Amino acid sequence: MRTKLLLRVSFLGTNYCGWQPQPACAGSLPSVCETLQAALRRAGVTDGAPVAAGRLDKGVHAMMQVVTVTVRRSAPAVPGPARDAELAAIATRLNEALPADVRVLRALDAHRKAHAMSGA
């Protein structure tokens, strides 16, 4: 079963070529999207691509970028304290896998049709 997470992400864009990969930056600076996607894989959250509420240029910072990502679950998420703890643990695992200049402020369950670009 597939579900969606909404991540609230903050980052300092100084060391990044922007949100998405840019041909002009190839080999020199990573994108924030590539960095977050690698952390999602390393943390065992998903191998899917994160989608942001907007694209940002090279060097731009974000205080709270809204990102959605599709994840696989064996059972539906049940709201409550246990799920809140699970979501907090996901944010912690992601932050452990991310460089210090990219932080997941919070992970939340999102509606299955949620999309950061059209519903942020």
Contacts in CASP RR format, 6 or more apart in sequence:
PFRMAT RR
TARGET T0000
AUTHOR 0000-0000-0000
METHOD contacts of the structure
MODEL  1
MRTKLLLRVSFLGTNYCGWQPQPACAGSLPSVCETLQAALRRAGVTDGAP
VAAGRLDKGVHAMMQVVTVTVRRSAPAVPGPARDAELAAIATRLNEALPA
DVRVLRALDAHRKAHAMSGA
1 72 0 8 1.000
1 73 0 8 1.000
1 74 0 8 1.000
1 75 0 8 1.000
1 76 0 8 1.000
2 70 0 8 1.000
2 71 0 8 1.000
2 72 0 8 1.000
2 73 0 8 1.000
2 112 0 8 1.000
3 70 0 8 1.000
3 71 0 8 1.000
3 72 0 8 1.000
3 73 0 8 1.000
3 76 0 8 1.000
3 77 0 8 1.000
3 109 0 8 1.000
3 110 0 8 1.000
3 112 0 8 1.000
4 68 0 8 1.000
4 69 0 8 1.000
4 70 0 8 1.000
4 71 0 8 1.000
4 109 0 8 1.000
4 110 0 8 1.000
4 111 0 8 1.000
4 112 0 8 1.000
4 114 0 8 1.000
5 45 0 8 1.000
5 68 0 8 1.000
5 69 0 8 1.000
5 71 0 8 1.000
5 87 0 8 1.000
5 90 0 8 1.000
5 107 0 8 1.000
5 108 0 8 1.000
5 109 0 8 1.000
5 110 0 8 1.000
6 66 0 8 1.000
6 67 0 8 1.000
6 68 0 8 1.000
6 107 0 8 1.000
6 108 0 8 1.000
6 109 0 8 1.000
6 110 0 8 1.000
6 114 0 8 1.000
6 116 0 8 1.000
7 36 0 8 1.000
7 50 0 8 1.000
7 66 0 8 1.000
7 67 0 8 1.000
7 68 0 8 1.000
7 69 0 8 1.000
7 91 0 8 1.000
7 94 0 8 1.000
7 104 0 8 1.000
7 106 0 8 1.000
7 107 0 8 1.000
7 108 0 8 1.000
8 64 0 8 1.000
8 65 0 8 1.000
8 66 0 8 1.000
8 67 0 8 1.000
8 104 0 8 1.000
8 105 0 8 1.000
8 106 0 8 1.000
8 107 0 8 1.000
8 108 0 8 1.000
9 32 0 8 1.000
9 36 0 8 1.000
9 52 0 8 1.000
9 62 0 8 1.000
9 64 0 8 1.000
9 65 0 8 1.000
9 66 0 8 1.000
9 67 0 8 1.000
9 102 0 8 1.000
9 103 0 8 1.000
9 104 0 8 1.000
9 105 0 8 1.000
10 62 0 8 1.000
10 63 0 8 1.000
10 64 0 8 1.000
10 65 0 8 1.000
10 102 0 8 1.000
10 103 0 8 1.000
10 105 0 8 1.000
11 32 0 8 1.000
11 61 0 8 1.000
11 62 0 8 1.000
11 65 0 8 1.000
11 101 0 8 1.000
11 102 0 8 1.000
11 103 0 8 1.000
12 61 0 8 1.000
12 101 0 8 1.000
12 102 0 8 1.000
13 32 0 8 1.000
13 56 0 8 1.000
13 58 0 8 1.000
13 59 0 8 1.000
13 60 0 8 1.000
13 61 0 8 1.000
13 62 0 8 1.000
13 101 0 8 1.000
14 59 0 8 1.000
14 61 0 8 1.000
14 101 0 8 1.000
15 29 0 8 1.000
15 30 0 8 1.000
15 99 0 8 1.000
15 101 0 8 1.000
16 29 0 8 1.000
16 30 0 8 1.000
16 31 0 8 1.000
16 32 0 8 1.000
16 35 0 8 1.000
16 58 0 8 1.000
16 59 0 8 1.000
17 24 0 8 1.000
17 25 0 8 1.000
17 28 0 8 1.000
17 29 0 8 1.000
17 30 0 8 1.000
17 31 0 8 1.000
17 58 0 8 1.000
17 59 0 8 1.000
18 25 0 8 1.000
18 31 0 8 1.000
18 32 0 8 1.000
18 55 0 8 1.000
18 56 0 8 1.000
18 57 0 8 1.000
18 58 0 8 1.000
18 59 0 8 1.000
18 60 0 8 1.000
19 31 0 8 1.000
19 32 0 8 1.000
19 33 0 8 1.000
19 52 0 8 1.000
19 54 0 8 1.000
19 55 0 8 1.000
19 56 0 8 1.000
19 65 0 8 1.000
20 31 0 8 1.000
20 33 0 8 1.000
20 55 0 8 1.000
21 30 0 8 1.000
21 31 0 8 1.000
21 33 0 8 1.000
21 34 0 8 1.000
22 31 0 8 1.000
22 58 0 8 1.000
25 31 0 8 1.000
25 58 0 8 1.000
29 58 0 8 1.000
32 52 0 8 1.000
32 56 0 8 1.000
32 62 0 8 1.000
32 65 0 8 1.000
32 102 0 8 1.000
33 49 0 8 1.000
33 50 0 8 1.000
33 52 0 8 1.000
35 98 0 8 1.000
35 99 0 8 1.000
35 102 0 8 1.000
36 50 0 8 1.000
36 67 0 8 1.000
36 94 0 8 1.000
36 98 0 8 1.000
36 102 0 8 1.000
37 48 0 8 1.000
37 49 0 8 1.000
37 50 0 8 1.000
38 97 0 8 1.000
39 94 0 8 1.000
39 97 0 8 1.000
39 98 0 8 1.000
39 102 0 8 1.000
40 46 0 8 1.000
40 47 0 8 1.000
40 48 0 8 1.000
40 50 0 8 1.000
40 69 0 8 1.000
40 94 0 8 1.000
40 97 0 8 1.000
41 47 0 8 1.000
42 97 0 8 1.000
43 90 0 8 1.000
43 93 0 8 1.000
43 94 0 8 1.000
43 96 0 8 1.000
43 97 0 8 1.000
44 93 0 8 1.000
45 69 0 8 1.000
45 71 0 8 1.000
45 90 0 8 1.000
45 93 0 8 1.000
45 94 0 8 1.000
46 69 0 8 1.000
46 70 0 8 1.000
46 71 0 8 1.000
46 72 0 8 1.000
48 69 0 8 1.000
48 70 0 8 1.000
49 69 0 8 1.000
50 67 0 8 1.000
50 68 0 8 1.000
50 69 0 8 1.000
51 67 0 8 1.000
51 68 0 8 1.000
51 69 0 8 1.000
51 115 0 8 1.000
51 116 0 8 1.000
51 117 0 8 1.000
52 65 0 8 1.000
52 66 0 8 1.000
52 67 0 8 1.000
52 116 0 8 1.000
52 117 0 8 1.000
53 65 0 8 1.000
53 66 0 8 1.000
53 67 0 8 1.000
53 116 0 8 1.000
53 117 0 8 1.000
53 119 0 8 1.000
53 120 0 8 1.000
54 65 0 8 1.000
54 116 0 8 1.000
54 117 0 8 1.000
54 120 0 8 1.000
56 62 0 8 1.000
56 65 0 8 1.000
64 105 0 8 1.000
66 116 0 8 1.000
66 120 0 8 1.000
67 116 0 8 1.000
68 110 0 8 1.000
68 114 0 8 1.000
68 115 0 8 1.000
68 116 0 8 1.000
77 83 0 8 1.000
77 86 0 8 1.000
77 109 0 8 1.000
79 109 0 8 1.000
83 109 0 8 1.000
87 106 0 8 1.000
87 107 0 8 1.000
87 108 0 8 1.000
87 109 0 8 1.000
88 107 0 8 1.000
90 107 0 8 1.000
91 104 0 8 1.000
91 105 0 8 1.000
91 106 0 8 1.000
91 107 0 8 1.000
94 104 0 8 1.000
94 107 0 8 1.000
95 103 0 8 1.000
95 104 0 8 1.000
98 104 0 8 1.000
END
